Amino acid sequence: MGERKGERLSRPAVELVGITKRFGEVVAVDDLELTIGDGEFFSLLGPSGCGKTTTLRMIAGFEYPTEGSLKIHGEEMGLRPPNERPVNTVFQSYALFPHMSVADNIAFGLQMRKVPSAEIESRVSRVLDQVQLRHRADAKPAQLSGGQRQRVALARALVNEPEVLLLDEPLGALDLKLRQNMQVELKELQNRVGITFIYVTHDQEEALTMSDRIGVMDDGRLLQVGTPEEIYERPRSRFVADFIGDINLITGTVSGPDRVRLANGQEIEVRSPGAAGADVTLALRPERLELYDLDEPMPGGHTKLRGKVIRRMYYGDAYFYDVEVGLDHPLEVKEENRPDVETYEMGEETVVCWDPAAVNVVTD
């Protein structure tokens, strides 16, 4: 007896086991292990050429793994072609038919598959509601905004009722403000339809804003998987720390239990830095640092480094300072622009202060 749909969907949506993809001598994806839960919004994040799009194309069936196993809801995909997989892909290029209405663009794939007319009408009506475009059903693509055209492309994929929706940099062609609005809309849409979204992007903000979990890739390898908070707050490697947002990377040597000696000779508290004598890299977010006057009372138990402001940048909602403290690089400090937060001028002496709990020890 065949499996019931509920039994199938109780399994992980996608399982990649030992997936490697080679193009000649080039290893595009290297021994990738990844499980994506059913109904999850999962993002693959990394720079161009890191292997994230190749991974997405293997899930879609546009490329086949050189080695490894790829399952969707427990079924081995093997060499199954794209049209026989329970997935659909949305690309950066919308590729809408300009002479067709929104509704006809959405219905086209179902018509080619000779789905009965009544079912087509019902499914198109449902996805128009899901993407909130019922009022534009009769419009042509040229009459739509960029964000609306993107929603039509999403609806065209969703109308096929895929178990997994794959999205390859779908917002890349939009301007910044519209892209930010669409990030919110995409997450809300995924919550409404309830299926698994696998999203490929090089944009850290997109991944942090929308994802339930993120997988960070570089050079064909999956470096870290975690929630947005885990990836941002507790990066495991220098690459992940540096790729996600702004970061201060400070080198030092473990001088004792919970102690690290910096390049300027000062010892600071660092929780569980490793074995004595080991060289370590400390990762510290700019917003975790605070500036104080030299004679100002400071929080007890905090690390304090005296320095001088060598650069100040105004971003409207915040000030960014570069403070020279005698290390390999100045420390970057981000402070909110609020009436109760003092600002500092270039050349002014100050103390950089932080809670030891804000420091992460990362690997190279």
Sine and cosine of phi, psi and omega as CSV:
sin_phi,cos_phi,sin_psi,cos_psi,sin_omega,cos_omega
0.00,0.00,0.66,-0.75,-0.02,-1.00
-0.94,0.34,0.31,-0.95,0.01,-1.00
-0.97,0.26,0.60,-0.80,0.16,-0.99
-0.97,0.23,0.47,-0.88,-0.05,-1.00
-0.86,0.52,-0.66,0.75,-0.01,-1.00
-0.87,0.50,-0.61,0.79,0.03,-1.00
-0.92,0.39,-0.65,0.76,-0.03,-1.00
-0.92,0.40,-0.66,0.75,-0.07,-1.00
-0.97,0.23,-0.17,0.98,0.07,-1.00
-0.97,0.26,-0.21,0.98,0.02,-1.00
-1.00,0.09,0.23,-0.97,0.13,-0.99
-0.83,0.56,0.57,-0.82,-0.01,-1.00
-0.91,0.41,-0.73,0.68,-0.05,-1.00
-0.68,-0.73,0.72,-0.70,0.08,-1.00
-0.79,-0.61,0.85,-0.52,0.07,-1.00
-0.92,-0.40,0.86,-0.51,-0.05,-1.00
-0.83,-0.56,0.91,-0.41,0.04,-1.00
0.87,0.50,0.57,0.82,-0.07,-1.00
-0.97,0.23,0.85,-0.53,0.10,-1.00
-0.79,-0.61,0.67,-0.74,0.06,-1.00
-0.77,-0.63,0.86,-0.52,0.04,-1.00
-0.92,-0.39,0.64,-0.77,0.19,-0.98
-0.90,-0.44,1.00,-0.08,-0.12,-0.99
0.91,0.41,-0.84,-0.54,0.00,-1.00
-1.00,0.03,-0.14,0.99,-0.05,-1.00
-1.00,0.04,0.81,-0.59,0.08,-1.00
-1.00,-0.08,0.97,-0.25,-0.05,-1.00
-0.99,0.16,-0.59,0.81,0.05,-1.00
-0.72,-0.70,0.76,-0.65,-0.20,-0.98
-0.86,-0.50,0.98,-0.19,0.15,-0.99
0.78,0.62,0.84,0.55,-0.11,-0.99
-1.00,0.09,0.77,-0.64,0.07,-1.00
-0.87,-0.50,0.85,-0.52,-0.08,-1.00
-0.38,-0.92,0.71,-0.71,0.11,-0.99
-0.83,-0.55,0.79,-0.61,-0.02,-1.00
-0.90,-0.44,0.81,-0.58,-0.09,-1.00
-0.96,0.28,0.42,-0.91,0.04,-1.00
-0.92,0.40,0.74,-0.67,0.01,-1.00
0.98,0.18,0.19,0.98,-0.06,-1.00
-1.00,-0.02,0.57,-0.82,0.19,-0.98
-0.99,-0.15,0.97,-0.24,-0.09,-1.00
-0.91,-0.41,0.75,-0.66,0.02,-1.00
-0.92,-0.39,0.70,-0.72,0.20,-0.98
-0.99,-0.15,0.89,-0.46,-0.14,-0.99
-0.86,-0.51,0.67,-0.74,0.07,-1.00
0.16,-0.99,0.15,-0.99,-0.01,-1.00
-0.96,0.30,0.20,-0.98,0.05,-1.00
-0.84,0.54,0.69,-0.72,0.05,-1.00
0.99,0.10,0.16,0.99,-0.07,-1.00
-0.99,0.11,-0.23,0.97,0.01,-1.00
0.94,-0.33,0.00,1.00,-0.08,-1.00
-0.94,0.35,-0.68,0.73,0.00,-1.00
-0.94,0.35,-0.60,0.80,0.07,-1.00
-0.87,0.49,-0.65,0.76,0.06,-1.00
-0.88,0.48,-0.71,0.71,0.02,-1.00
-0.88,0.47,-0.66,0.75,-0.02,-1.00
-0.92,0.40,-0.52,0.85,0.08,-1.00
-0.94,0.34,-0.61,0.79,0.07,-1.00
-0.90,0.43,-0.63,0.78,-0.01,-1.00
-0.95,0.30,-0.41,0.91,-0.06,-1.00
0.99,-0.11,0.10,1.00,0.05,-1.00
-0.98,0.22,-0.38,0.93,0.14,-0.99
-0.74,-0.67,0.43,-0.90,0.04,-1.00
-0.90,-0.43,0.61,-0.79,0.01,-1.00
-0.89,0.45,0.56,-0.83,0.15,-0.99
-0.96,0.28,-0.61,0.79,0.05,-1.00
-0.61,-0.79,0.40,-0.92,0.15,-0.99
0.97,-0.26,0.05,-1.00,-0.05,-1.00
-0.87,-0.49,0.66,-0.75,0.02,-1.00
-0.76,-0.65,0.90,-0.43,-0.01,-1.00
-0.87,-0.49,0.58,-0.81,0.14,-0.99
-0.85,-0.52,0.88,-0.47,-0.10,-0.99
0.74,0.68,0.72,0.69,0.12,-0.99
0.99,0.10,-0.12,0.99,-0.02,-1.00
-0.99,-0.15,0.80,-0.60,0.04,-1.00
-0.92,0.39,0.79,-0.61,-0.02,-1.00
-0.99,0.11,-0.54,0.84,0.04,-1.00
0.78,0.63,-0.83,-0.56,0.02,-1.00
-0.98,-0.21,0.38,0.92,-0.02,-1.00
-0.89,0.45,0.76,-0.66,-0.05,-1.00
-0.95,0.33,0.26,-0.97,-0.07,-1.00
-0.83,0.55,-0.64,0.77,-0.08,-1.00
-0.95,0.30,-0.14,0.99,0.05,-1.00
-0.95,-0.31,0.22,0.98,0.05,-1.00
-0.96,-0.29,0.54,-0.84,-0.04,-1.00
-0.99,0.14,0.77,0.63,-0.04,-1.00
-0.70,-0.71,0.33,-0.94,0.20,-0.98
-0.66,-0.75,0.45,-0.89,-0.08,-1.00
-0.85,-0.52,0.68,-0.73,0.10,-1.00
-0.91,-0.41,0.82,-0.57,-0.05,-1.00
-0.97,-0.24,0.13,-0.99,0.06,-1.00
-0.89,0.45,-0.60,0.80,0.05,-1.00
-0.99,0.11,0.85,-0.53,-0.11,-0.99
-0.95,0.32,-0.57,0.82,0.03,-1.00
0.79,0.61,0.72,0.69,0.06,-1.00
-0.99,0.12,0.50,-0.87,0.06,-1.00
-0.98,0.20,0.90,-0.44,-0.13,-0.99
-0.92,0.39,-0.42,0.91,-0.06,-1.00
-1.00,0.03,-0.09,1.00,-0.03,-1.00
-0.98,-0.21,0.45,-0.89,0.10,-0.99
-0.95,0.30,0.18,-0.98,0.07,-1.00
-0.84,0.55,-0.75,0.66,-0.03,-1.00
-0.88,0.47,-0.65,0.76,-0.01,-1.00
-0.94,0.35,-0.59,0.81,0.08,-1.00
-0.87,0.50,-0.68,0.74,-0.03,-1.00
-0.93,0.37,-0.61,0.79,-0.08,-1.00
-0.98,0.19,-0.28,0.96,-0.21,-0.98
-0.82,0.57,-0.76,0.65,-0.04,-1.00
-0.88,0.47,-0.62,0.78,0.03,-1.00
-0.92,0.40,-0.62,0.79,0.03,-1.00
-0.90,0.43,-0.64,0.77,0.01,-1.00
-0.90,0.43,-0.48,0.88,0.02,-1.00
-1.00,0.03,0.05,1.00,0.04,-1.00
0.86,0.51,0.63,0.78,0.13,-0.99
-0.93,0.36,0.65,-0.76,-0.01,-1.00
-0.82,0.57,0.57,-0.82,-0.10,-0.99
-0.85,0.53,-0.66,0.75,-0.02,-1.00
-0.90,0.44,-0.62,0.78,0.02,-1.00
-0.94,0.35,-0.63,0.78,0.05,-1.00
-0.86,0.52,-0.74,0.68,-0.02,-1.00
-0.87,0.50,-0.67,0.74,-0.01,-1.00
-0.91,0.41,-0.69,0.72,-0.05,-1.00
-0.95,0.33,-0.64,0.77,0.04,-1.00
-0.90,0.44,-0.66,0.75,0.02,-1.00
-0.87,0.49,-0.67,0.74,-0.02,-1.00
-0.90,0.43,-0.71,0.71,-0.05,-1.00
-0.96,0.28,-0.47,0.88,0.11,-0.99
-0.87,0.50,-0.63,0.78,0.07,-1.00
-0.93,0.37,-0.65,0.76,-0.03,-1.00
-0.88,0.47,-0.63,0.78,-0.01,-1.00
-0.99,-0.12,0.10,0.99,0.10,-1.00
0.85,0.52,0.76,0.65,0.00,-1.00
-0.78,-0.63,0.32,0.95,-0.02,-1.00
-0.84,0.54,-0.60,0.80,-0.04,-1.00
-0.95,0.32,-0.16,0.99,0.01,-1.00
-0.90,-0.44,0.32,0.95,-0.09,-1.00
-0.86,0.52,-0.54,0.84,-0.06,-1.00
-1.00,-0.10,-0.03,1.00,-0.03,-1.00
-0.97,0.25,0.43,-0.91,0.11,-0.99
-1.00,-0.04,0.43,-0.90,-0.03,-1.00
-0.78,0.63,-0.61,0.79,-0.03,-1.00
-0.91,0.42,-0.31,0.95,0.00,-1.00
-1.00,0.00,0.01,1.00,-0.08,-1.00
-0.97,-0.25,0.41,-0.91,0.15,-0.99
-0.97,0.25,0.20,-0.98,0.03,-1.00
-0.86,0.51,-0.66,0.75,0.01,-1.00
-0.91,0.41,-0.61,0.79,0.03,-1.00
-0.93,0.37,-0.63,0.77,0.05,-1.00
-0.89,0.45,-0.61,0.79,0.05,-1.00
-0.89,0.45,-0.62,0.78,0.01,-1.00
-0.93,0.37,-0.55,0.84,0.08,-1.00
-0.91,0.42,-0.67,0.74,0.04,-1.00
-0.88,0.48,-0.64,0.77,0.06,-1.00
-0.91,0.42,-0.68,0.73,-0.01,-1.00
-0.89,0.45,-0.62,0.79,0.01,-1.00
-0.89,0.46,-0.55,0.83,0.06,-1.00
-0.98,0.21,-0.67,0.74,-0.07,-1.00
-0.93,0.36,-0.47,0.88,-0.05,-1.00
-0.91,0.42,-0.36,0.93,0.05,-1.00
-0.98,0.18,-0.02,1.00,0.04,-1.00
0.82,0.58,0.81,0.59,0.03,-1.00
-0.95,0.33,0.45,-0.89,0.12,-0.99
-0.98,0.19,-0.45,0.90,0.01,-1.00
-0.69,-0.73,0.75,-0.66,0.07,-1.00
-0.96,-0.29,0.82,-0.57,-0.01,-1.00
-0.97,-0.23,0.75,-0.66,-0.06,-1.00
-0.80,-0.61,0.90,-0.44,-0.07,-1.00
-0.96,-0.27,0.99,-0.12,0.00,-1.00
0.74,0.67,0.76,0.65,-0.15,-0.99
-0.94,0.35,-0.32,0.95,-0.04,-1.00
-0.98,-0.21,0.09,1.00,-0.12,-0.99
-0.88,0.47,-0.44,0.90,-0.05,-1.00
-1.00,0.03,-0.05,1.00,-0.06,-1.00
-1.00,-0.04,0.45,-0.89,0.07,-1.00
-0.96,0.29,0.21,-0.98,-0.19,-0.98
-0.83,0.55,-0.77,0.64,-0.08,-1.00
-0.89,0.45,-0.69,0.72,0.00,-1.00
-0.93,0.38,-0.61,0.79,0.03,-1.00
-0.88,0.48,-0.67,0.74,0.02,-1.00
-0.91,0.41,-0.64,0.77,0.05,-1.00
-0.90,0.44,-0.66,0.75,-0.02,-1.00
-0.93,0.36,-0.47,0.88,0.08,-1.00
-0.86,0.51,-0.70,0.71,0.02,-1.00
-0.91,0.42,-0.70,0.72,-0.03,-1.00
-0.90,0.44,-0.65,0.76,-0.02,-1.00
-0.89,0.45,-0.70,0.71,0.01,-1.00
-0.91,0.42,-0.66,0.75,0.04,-1.00
-0.90,0.44,-0.63,0.77,0.04,-1.00
-0.89,0.46,-0.70,0.72,0.00,-1.00
-0.89,0.46,-0.60,0.80,0.07,-1.00
-0.90,0.43,-0.60,0.80,-0.01,-1.00
-0.94,0.33,-0.70,0.71,-0.10,-1.00
-0.99,0.10,-0.45,0.89,0.15,-0.99
0.98,0.22,0.16,0.99,0.01,-1.00
-0.99,-0.13,0.17,-0.99,-0.01,-1.00
-0.96,0.26,0.77,-0.63,0.13,-0.99
-0.94,-0.34,0.77,-0.64,0.15,-0.99
-0.89,-0.45,0.89,-0.45,-0.24,-0.97
-0.88,-0.47,0.82,-0.57,0.03,-1.00
-0.98,-0.22,0.77,-0.64,0.01,-1.00
-0.41,-0.91,0.42,-0.91,0.17,-0.98
-0.97,-0.24,0.01,1.00,-0.10,-0.99
-1.00,-0.08,0.92,-0.40,-0.05,-1.00
-0.89,0.46,-0.63,0.77,-0.02,-1.00
-0.88,0.47,-0.68,0.73,0.04,-1.00
-0.85,0.53,-0.75,0.67,-0.04,-1.00
-0.90,0.44,-0.71,0.71,-0.03,-1.00
-0.91,0.40,-0.59,0.80,-0.09,-1.00
-0.95,0.31,-0.65,0.76,-0.21,-0.98
-0.97,-0.23,-0.44,0.90,-0.30,-0.95
-0.99,0.13,0.54,-0.84,0.28,-0.96
-0.98,0.21,-0.67,0.74,0.12,-0.99
-0.63,-0.78,0.36,-0.93,-0.02,-1.00
-0.78,-0.63,0.65,-0.76,0.18,-0.98
-0.92,-0.40,0.87,-0.50,-0.02,-1.00
-1.00,-0.09,0.80,-0.60,-0.03,-1.00
-0.89,-0.45,0.50,-0.87,0.15,-0.99
-0.41,-0.91,0.71,-0.70,0.08,-1.00
0.81,0.59,0.65,0.76,0.07,-1.00
0.99,0.16,-0.04,1.00,-0.06,-1.00
-0.93,-0.38,0.57,-0.82,0.09,-1.00
-1.00,0.02,0.93,-0.36,-0.14,-0.99
-1.00,0.05,-0.60,0.80,-0.04,-1.00
-0.33,-0.94,0.63,-0.78,0.09,-1.00
-0.82,-0.57,0.73,-0.69,0.02,-1.00
-0.07,-1.00,0.04,-1.00,0.10,-0.99
-0.92,0.39,0.30,-0.95,0.08,-1.00
-0.80,0.59,-0.64,0.76,0.00,-1.00
-0.90,0.43,-0.68,0.73,0.00,-1.00
-0.90,0.43,-0.68,0.73,-0.02,-1.00
-0.90,0.43,-0.67,0.74,-0.05,-1.00
-0.97,0.23,-0.73,0.68,-0.13,-0.99
-0.99,0.13,-0.50,0.86,-0.09,-1.00
-0.74,-0.67,0.86,0.51,0.06,-1.00
-0.90,0.43,0.60,-0.80,-0.05,-1.00
-1.00,-0.04,-0.44,0.90,-0.08,-1.00
-0.83,-0.57,0.32,-0.95,0.04,-1.00
-0.86,0.50,-0.65,0.76,-0.02,-1.00
-0.89,0.46,-0.75,0.66,-0.03,-1.00
-0.89,0.46,-0.69,0.73,0.01,-1.00
-0.86,0.51,-0.67,0.74,-0.08,-1.00
-0.98,0.20,-0.50,0.86,-0.06,-1.00
-0.98,0.20,-0.53,0.85,-0.07,-1.00
-0.99,-0.12,0.98,-0.19,0.08,-1.00
0.96,0.30,-0.14,-0.99,0.03,-1.00
-1.00,0.09,0.55,-0.83,-0.07,-1.00
-0.47,-0.88,0.56,-0.83,0.23,-0.97
-0.99,-0.17,0.83,-0.56,0.06,-1.00
-0.94,-0.35,0.90,-0.44,-0.12,-0.99
-0.88,-0.47,0.80,-0.60,0.03,-1.00
-1.00,-0.05,0.51,-0.86,0.02,-1.00
-0.27,-0.96,-0.05,-1.00,0.01,-1.00
-0.77,-0.63,0.74,-0.67,0.01,-1.00
-0.91,0.41,0.85,-0.53,-0.06,-1.00
-0.95,-0.30,-0.11,0.99,-0.01,-1.00
0.18,-0.98,-0.05,-1.00,0.03,-1.00
-0.85,0.53,0.85,-0.53,0.02,-1.00
0.85,0.53,0.48,0.88,0.00,-1.00
-0.72,-0.69,0.67,-0.75,0.05,-1.00
-0.73,-0.68,0.73,-0.69,0.06,-1.00
-1.00,-0.08,0.81,-0.59,0.00,-1.00
-1.00,0.06,0.10,-1.00,-0.04,-1.00
-0.90,0.44,-0.42,0.91,0.01,-1.00
-1.00,0.07,0.09,1.00,0.02,-1.00
1.00,0.00,-0.18,0.98,-0.03,-1.00
-0.98,0.20,0.65,-0.76,0.10,-1.00
-0.99,-0.11,0.67,-0.74,0.00,-1.00
-0.76,-0.65,0.33,-0.95,0.06,-1.00
-0.99,0.13,0.76,-0.65,0.09,-1.00
-0.65,-0.76,0.81,-0.58,-0.04,-1.00
-0.94,0.34,0.82,-0.57,0.08,-1.00
0.75,0.66,0.88,0.48,-0.07,-1.00
-0.98,0.22,-0.31,0.95,-0.04,-1.00
0.83,-0.55,-0.25,-0.97,-0.08,-1.00
-0.97,0.26,0.57,-0.82,0.02,-1.00
-0.84,0.55,0.69,-0.73,0.00,-1.00
1.00,-0.01,-0.19,0.98,-0.01,-1.00
-0.97,0.25,0.64,-0.77,0.14,-0.99
-0.99,0.16,0.71,-0.71,-0.07,-1.00
-0.73,-0.69,0.36,-0.93,0.14,-0.99
-0.89,-0.46,0.79,-0.61,-0.02,-1.00
-0.97,-0.24,0.71,-0.70,0.02,-1.00
-0.93,-0.36,0.76,-0.65,-0.10,-0.99
-0.58,-0.82,0.88,-0.48,-0.02,-1.00
-0.95,0.33,0.63,-0.78,-0.02,-1.00
-0.85,0.53,-0.55,0.83,-0.03,-1.00
-0.97,0.25,-0.16,0.99,0.06,-1.00
-1.00,0.06,-0.12,0.99,0.00,-1.00
-0.99,-0.13,0.49,-0.87,0.06,-1.00
-0.76,-0.66,0.48,-0.88,0.05,-1.00
-0.95,-0.32,0.64,-0.77,0.02,-1.00
-0.72,-0.69,0.47,-0.88,0.18,-0.98
-0.90,0.43,0.39,-0.92,-0.05,-1.00
-0.87,0.49,-0.57,0.82,-0.06,-1.00
-0.98,-0.22,0.23,0.97,-0.07,-1.00
-1.00,0.03,0.65,-0.76,0.09,-1.00
-0.87,0.50,0.66,-0.75,-0.04,-1.00
-0.82,-0.58,0.37,-0.93,-0.03,-1.00
-0.87,0.49,0.67,-0.74,0.06,-1.00
-0.94,0.35,0.55,-0.84,0.02,-1.00
0.99,0.17,0.01,1.00,-0.01,-1.00
-1.00,-0.03,0.46,-0.89,0.11,-0.99
-0.97,0.24,0.65,-0.76,-0.04,-1.00
-0.73,-0.69,0.80,-0.60,0.08,-1.00
-0.80,-0.60,0.82,-0.58,0.02,-1.00
-0.99,0.16,0.63,-0.78,-0.03,-1.00
-0.33,-0.94,-0.17,-0.99,-0.03,-1.00
-0.72,-0.70,0.70,-0.72,0.04,-1.00
-0.95,0.32,0.85,-0.53,0.02,-1.00
-0.93,-0.37,-0.16,0.99,0.07,-1.00
-0.38,-0.93,0.63,-0.78,0.08,-1.00
-0.72,-0.69,0.77,-0.64,0.00,-1.00
-0.82,-0.57,0.73,-0.69,-0.06,-1.00
-0.98,-0.22,0.83,-0.56,-0.03,-1.00
-0.89,-0.45,0.31,0.95,0.00,-1.00
1.00,0.05,-0.96,0.28,-0.02,-1.00
-1.00,0.08,-0.15,0.99,-0.05,-1.00
-0.41,-0.91,0.35,-0.94,0.18,-0.98
-0.94,-0.33,0.66,-0.75,0.14,-0.99
-0.93,-0.36,0.77,-0.63,0.01,-1.00
-0.88,-0.47,0.62,-0.79,0.26,-0.97
-0.97,-0.25,0.83,-0.55,-0.08,-1.00
-0.86,-0.50,0.85,-0.52,0.03,-1.00
-0.99,0.17,0.87,-0.50,-0.04,-1.00
-0.81,-0.59,0.25,0.97,0.05,-1.00
1.00,0.05,0.27,0.96,0.06,-1.00
-0.99,-0.17,-0.11,-0.99,-0.01,-1.00
-0.88,0.47,-0.54,0.84,-0.02,-1.00
-0.68,-0.73,0.46,-0.89,0.13,-0.99
-0.88,0.47,0.43,-0.90,0.10,-0.99
-1.00,0.03,0.71,-0.71,0.08,-1.00
-1.00,-0.06,0.78,-0.63,-0.03,-1.00
-0.85,-0.53,0.75,-0.66,0.08,-1.00
-0.92,-0.38,0.83,-0.55,0.04,-1.00
-0.81,-0.59,0.69,-0.72,0.00,-1.00
-0.88,0.48,0.55,-0.84,0.08,-1.00
-1.00,0.04,1.00,0.01,0.02,-1.00
-0.78,-0.63,0.44,-0.90,-0.02,-1.00
-0.86,0.51,-0.47,0.88,-0.06,-1.00
-1.00,-0.02,0.06,1.00,0.01,-1.00
-0.96,-0.28,0.85,-0.53,-0.03,-1.00
-0.95,0.31,0.61,-0.80,0.08,-1.00
-0.97,-0.23,0.39,-0.92,-0.07,-1.00
-0.82,-0.58,0.53,-0.85,-0.01,-1.00
-0.99,-0.15,0.37,-0.93,0.07,-1.00
-0.87,0.50,0.69,-0.72,-0.02,-1.00
1.00,0.01,-0.17,0.99,-0.04,-1.00
-0.98,0.20,0.68,-0.74,0.06,-1.00
-0.99,0.15,0.59,-0.81,-0.08,-1.00
-0.42,-0.91,0.05,-1.00,0.09,-1.00
-0.85,-0.52,0.80,-0.60,0.11,-0.99
-1.00,0.01,0.76,-0.65,-0.16,-0.99
-0.73,-0.69,0.64,-0.77,0.08,-1.00
-0.44,-0.90,0.39,-0.92,0.07,-1.00
-0.98,0.20,0.78,-0.63,0.01,-1.00
-0.82,0.57,-0.44,0.90,0.01,-1.00
-0.92,0.39,-0.26,0.97,-0.02,-1.00
-0.99,0.13,-0.13,0.99,-0.07,-1.00
-1.00,-0.01,0.72,-0.70,0.15,-0.99
-0.92,-0.38,0.68,-0.73,0.14,-0.99
-1.00,-0.02,0.83,-0.55,-0.05,-1.00
-0.89,-0.47,0.40,-0.92,0.05,-1.00
-1.00,-0.01,0.33,-0.94,0.06,-1.00
-0.99,0.13,0.00,0.00,0.00,0.00
